[in-house]
Structures are given as C-alpha cells and as structure tokens.
Amino acid sequence: MAGQRLAAEWVRAWCEQTDAALTELVHSFQARHGFPPGRNVIARATEESHRATDALVELTPIPSDLTTVYWVVEEVSLPDVDSGFFLHPSSMVASHFREYGSIHLDGEEPAVVFASDGGGHLFALAGSGRVWRSTTASWFGQFDLAAAGLQELLEGLAQRITAQL
C-alpha cells in the first residue's frame, strides 16, 4: 500500500500465515524433489535483535517499515523457495552498511540493502519505501524496481511459497 506505513500487526499475521505454508512446503519437499530441504525459517525478533535494530537505526536512518519488520522478525532464510530469499538480520545490514554504505539510485533517496536471493541479487529499501533489486550480484551495479513497498514484497514471497505446494 503506497503511502501507508507497515503495521506490526500485519507483519505478525504475515509470519503466522507464511509459517503455516512453509511448514507444509518443508514436509512435502523431499517427496517432490528427491532430496531434503534446507533450513527454511522465519525467525522472530529477540531482545538481542531489537538491540541490533536500535543500533542500525542509530547508524543510518532506515525506512520505518524496515524497522517495523525487524521489530517482529529477526531474519528470514528460505533457500528452497524459488531461487531462495534471505532477509538479513539487522546486525548484518549494519555491518554491510558500514562496509559499503547506501545504494544510490537516480531520482530516489539513498537505499539500504536488507535482503538477497539465492543468486546473490540484492534487495534495497529506499527512503520512499520502494524496494529495489540488483540486476547482478553486485552492490555497485544497476537496481530495478522490485516492489512498491515491503508489504508487496512480503506478500509476493508468501505467494511464491504457496505456489510451490
């Protein structure tokens, strides 16, 4: 929803619904693919991850929707969904920010890298709330628009899990 802030209640509901679909996917994975699944998890936030999120906010003004997600979710690791999807823990985002800085996009506020896929493509969230995906496995290449916001990105991820059932 463009222009609307992401609500923690929505993120919690997304976690519950997505966890249910993910459980079903993992249970049927080996029968469908002939090998066991990897570690597919949506890890909930902890006191330690809250401290890491607070440190990230002090380091860089991350978009509020990402702070909301990190207040509910520590990380997402889905190696068996499509080519994989990984929402990095806020401590990793801070480490990468210190090393690489923000992503600069034409006509967009600086963006912070917060996720990647199994092919090494990066996902960055701009101050506008829009999500961008690198066209190559590089911090310094081109980024294309991937979603209008985090909610759209997470909804699409849930749909990809359901589509694999």
N, C-alpha and C positions, 0 to 999 in steps of 0.2 A: 504494500500500500504506500504509494509515493506520498511524501509529506507527513505521514503518520509515524510516530515513534513505535518501535517494537516493545511490546509489553512482556514482562517476565512471566506472566500467567500463560501467554501464548507459547512462549519458549518451553515452559514446563509441559504443557499439553502436547506440543510437538514431540518432546522427548518421550513421553509415555506412548503415544501412538506409533512413533518410529521404532521404539524399542520392541513393541509387540510384533511389528512387521519384520524387524531384524531377527528376532528370536525364531520366527517361522522360517526365514531365509536360511539361517545357520543350521537349523535342524534338518532341512531338506537339501542342503548344499552338496554333501558328499554323494548322495544318491543321484543327483542330477549331473554332477561334474566329474565324479570318479576320484576325487581327492578331497581331503578335509579342508574346511575353511580356515582362514587366518583369524587373527584376533580382531573381531568386529565389535566395537563398543562405543557407546555414548556415555562417557564418564561425567558424572555430576560434579559440580563445584564443591570444593572443600574450603576449610579455613585457610589452608596454605595457598590454594589457588586464588582465593579472594585477596590475600596479601599480594600475590604476584600481579593480579589485575590492578590493584591500587598503585603498585609500583609502575606498571605500564602507563596508567593514566597520568602519573606524575612525570613520566619521561616524555610523553607525546600526547597531544590532545586527540585521542582516538574517538571516532564517532560513537555517540551514546548508544546506538543499537548494538555495537560490538561489546560495550561494557555490560549491557543488559544480558547478552548471550553468555558472557563469561561469568556473570553472577549466578547463572543457573548451570552452565556446562563448563567443565574444565577442558575437555578435549573430545574430539570425535575421530575415531580411527575406523575406517570402512574399506579395508583393502579389497574386499570381494564384491563391492558394489560398482558396477561398470569397470572402469579402469582404476578405481579407488578414489577415495576422498578423505582428506585429513584436515580437520580444524585444529590448528596448532594451539597448544597451551599458551596462555598469556605470557608465561615466563620465556617461552621460545620466541614469541612475537617481539618481546622486549630485546632479547639477545640479537635477533635479526635486525631490528631497528637500529640498535647501536652499531652493528657492523655495516649495514647497507643504507640506512636512512629510509626516507619515504620514497614512494613511487610518484613521479611527476608526470601527469597526463595533460595533454593540450586541453585547455578550456575547463579544467577540473581542479578542485582543491587537491593538495597532496593526499596520497592514499597510503595506508599501512597494509602490508602483506600479513594475512592471518590464516591462510589455508593453502593447500596444494592438492593435486590429484596424483594418481599413480604414475603418470608420465612426467612428473616434475613441473607441470604448469602451475603457476602461482595465482592465487586469488587475492586481490587487494580491495579494501573498502575505503572509498573516498569520503571526505567530509560531507559531501552531498547525500551520502547514504547509498550511492550506487556501487555495485560490485563489478570489478574488472578482472579479466582472466588473461594471463600472458599467452601470447601466441607461440612462444617457445619456452623451454625450461631455463629461463633467464630472468634475472632481476632488472636487466638493462634493455630488454627488447620492447616490442610493442605490446600493448594491452588493449583488448577489445571488451566492450560492454558485455557482461555475463548475466546480470540481473538488475532490476530496478532497485533492489534492496536485499537485506539479509533474509527477510521473511520469504521473498520469492525464491531465493537461493535454497533455503531450507525446505520449502515446500517441494521444489523440484527434486531435491535429494530424496525426500520421502517417497515421491512418485517413482523414482528410479528403483528404490528398494522394492516397492510393491510390484513393479513391472517384472522383477526377476522371480517372483513367486510362482 
